[in-house]
Amino acid sequence: MPLNRATDISGLANNVIMAAVLTVRAATVMRPLVRRFTLKKGQNQVDLPVLGQITTAALTDGVDLANPQAFTPTTNTFTASEAGSMATITDKAQRESQDDVIAMLGEEQGGSLAQYYDTQLFANFDTFTSIGAAGTEITPKYVLAARALLSGNSTQPIPPTGKISAVVHTFQGYELQNSQTFPGTSNVPAQRQNAFAERFLISKIFDVDVYHSPNISVDGSDDAKGAVFHERCMVLVEEKRPDVEFERDASLRATESVITADFGHGIHEAEFG
């Protein structure tokens, strides 16, 4: 079993280093943007119906409605499964470090789990209708086009209420802001340019909240795939929310740090993204 011993973190014991600089991963972006369910004790999955559409037609006085329409739902099942990590810190490592190694470890484990949440949900983006192409620079018009497609889809338009979000790679987020906050954007009101400059993490295009994440994968051609979606497009079910436990191993003179979560996810309505 890998151990974090005093020799492994000797850099933290250097008298010149007064405080360690921890590379913190980005916190989860996706979790608050999708439909979430907490499973009760004894459950490990949830079944959600997808209802069909009813068509309304003109009626003729005295003529019977002879063609009833089917309203049979289909069902999507979302099942939870565990994810987590464990690390062991020896007592000697803690004694010889000037920093709180356990706290640093917990922060890194939490960041790792947050990244896992996001990358799992990002994988659902491949199911959505594509706008744009590889090698194409993202601009606000693509966000507007995706937004229009969600409402204008005659097969399954998004509900009239609910949050609509866009999540793009951090580099794409820069391009979206750059197109509205720098020279050559005289057609964009100054007030709106200032708003984009002040809010990098969250921007707004039309009624779409735009978020960025460095955890979206980038291919060898520097292309990344973001998405615009309604909150009911994807589902996150949680049997057990993230939790950290510490266990003492006296014979090893060490402390184990374990973080776990039990969740599932998936597409509920693909045309909502």
Disulfide bonds with the S-S distance in Angstrom:
none
